[in-house]
Amino acid sequence: MIRTAVMEQARERAAAFHVTNVIVATNTGRSGLVAAADSGRLPMDQDCIAIATPSSYCDLPDAAVVLHPARSQDMFSMRFRVKDLLLCPTVDDVWFSDGELP
């Protein structure tokens, strides 16, 4: 049930960045589920990863990572460089709150 909800959240985040054909790439344990896809619309057909982190697992915010050109099968081989990290805050993310931290 949680895994399905996380995948749906990953799909929604990926859709916000115009990513299509989202597939499950790996399960990262405490940090939740990672969905990877090639949008075909980013410069040079770069791959995009949408990361969904359910609050019951950890306190990390949702994020999307845009990579330098890389094949999907090489995404987790530690041979790619991160180009941009785009954080997508939600109302419950204390990292983006103006109030005091709990």
Summary of the structure (lengths in Angstrom):
residues: 102
radius of gyration: 13.8
end to end distance: 28.4
largest distance: 42.2
contacts: 263
relative contact order: 0.18
helix: 26%
strand: 29%
